[in-house]
């Protein structure tokens, strides 16, 4: 079991759980549902008996200001990915904001432990290579539930590999250090989602699928989507 895979799963779920309005969305086309559901059940069992208890324990023993600092630190690392995809999407304004965030948070924010950028009015963008492909017209394709990674699509799944080249972990040669940071990132991300679980209702698989697909469309189009409700 690779921590990098688990991290990707939880980062995806963070975008799913924080948009409750899509819970009642019309069912999206899911031609691979017979394959996706068993994979989802495997992921859910893993989360229930391993990741969630770890996250609860971490949240219990970690002071809030320390937890916030760690969360900010990993978000600062993620801003490198955001910046790279800002450039690939030809968004100079967003690239400028994310560059400024990286500079101010890494220096004045003590390697990102303090989110100075947001306090200065520099709002964080959230971009990845899957969104970049969608921005240039590549369709989402069928919904995919990946083992350990979680919700994805035919377009977004291979894009994760491209994003790994602008992630910090690929360039950390010390394996124990790399694995420790990745493990902490996973647990911290899962802990940040604990309070959001109450947003899920009904068939959990359908909720996550619809939330993921609609959230991805929302992000690809930078919020410029028609209201179908």
Secondary structure, DSSP 8 states (H G I E B T S, - for coil): --HHHHHHHHHHHHHHHT-GGGTT------TTHHHHHHHHHHHHHHIIIIIHHHHHHHHHHS-HHHHHHHHHHHHHHHHHHHHHHHHHTT-HHHHHHHHHHHHHHHHTTTTTTS-HHHHTT-------HHHHHHHTT----SEEEETTTEEEEHHHHHHHHHHHTTSSGGG---HHHHHHHHHHHHHHHHHHTGGGGGG--S-HHHHHHHHHHHHHHHHHTTT------
